[in-house]
Amino acid sequence: MKVIDHINNIDNTQFSYEIIPPLRGKGINIVLDMVESLQKFNPPFIDVTSHASTVSLNKDGKKIKKKKRPGTISICGIIQNRFNIDTVAHLACNGFTKEETEDALIELSFLGIENVLAISGDGNPKEILNDGKTVNANSLELVKQINNLKKGRYLTNIANSSSINMCTGVGVYPENHSHSIDFDKEIDILKKKIDAGADYAVTQMFFDNKKYFDFVKMCRNKGVTIPIIPGIKILDKPKQLENLEKIFNILIPNELKNEAQENINHIEEIGTKWAIKQSEELINEGVPVIHYYLMNDTSCMINILNYIHK
């Protein structure tokens, strides 16, 4: 089932979360255990992140391309077929060619997976082994490629080609974002993605709900009508006090930051209480889905959902 259909049929606020594929050489059990531990809360869908290959030199000085975290497509298939939970495969521009993207979309379609999240990804799209192949310069181009395949238009002309059945999500940034000049420009880009085929949006993590509400209001005032799913990160480790702000260009509210710094040994409890407060406010405002960024740690989320559903 498509994410947009889930959203349109939801009566009460549901939750979703994302899984990071294990590092190369690690087993799948950590992923399966996560899904099983959260299954009782009936998530309508689960996201699986995608990570670009890195380029390095082997002992002969030849460039080689390798993924540190392979398995996005197979994990989507395993979750969807073993747990009967719909999955959303992340597709990135950076580190992937258009040919690789087309192959991924074909494989997802064969597996019956109907949802993708089109994102820019980390790094520089030129820092890969192209071998004469093409890349999507940005997520708007990626959305256009997905939409072309939905119409049966492949990178090369194929007679009597089949189309794919896919729901496309995109990322949005309710706070200052490293690639965005201003919110007006950010929203204009979002509108172009919608025109290109985007069905819904999910936000980057935020800790201040007002930023989300203000951003949604700006979008609605500019004619954006697609669902905008809020994304929440549970502050649960001391290093996140600095890393999250630097990596994701967000601000942790002083109230949360000061309390966490003064009681660093209890940061998980403090972060969980803050996320509960955020979640309750979002639920009261009637958002259809809250998306949690877990970083493959379910313990805090289980506490939050147990509290909300008690």
C-alpha angles and dihedrals in degrees: 000000000000122000091235090055091050090052093048091051099044117114098180131028112281130191134232132182141188133242126211113216114245120262116269109280095027125109132250095240094092089060095045091048090052093051092046093050091054098037094097090065091061103227109200091218142357127215122222116201125227125219128201123239118255123226120226139158122255124214090277092054093251119140115246129188121215137165118229090200111031124169109071095134097041092048090052089052095047094049094045095048101036099040101024091232119136116243136210116213115209115228118194134195098210114079095010132091123221087248091056090047092052091049091050092051091050091051092047090050092051089052092052093248109148103180135076134168112217111211139160094237129202128310133011119318090218094057094085139083102271099173089196093311126129131246135204105248093207142358092269089062089047091054089051091052091051091049091050090056089049084061094045094255111141130185089261125037110267121183116232091001122182122238125227125236106227140155113212125211126186136197125249132187120223090183133049109302128202094234098041126087095196142338093262090058091044091054093045089055089049090053090052089052090051090050087050092054111281112152102188142355135226123200131235111252118287135177099200114069092199089069089056095046092047092049093049090049091052090050093050091048088055094050101263108146105166118110115272110205115206117232121212131191120199110225103226109143131058094231090060090070088076105017098057094053093047098043100040101029093236134131125235107214114252091237091060095037095050094048091048093048092048092049101031094158089060098045093121092055092045093048092048093052090049092050090049089054091049092047094049092051092049091048091051088053089055102244108172097221137014114206118209124204101215105172084216094298114116102174097091093042092053089053091050095049093044089054094047094047098042 
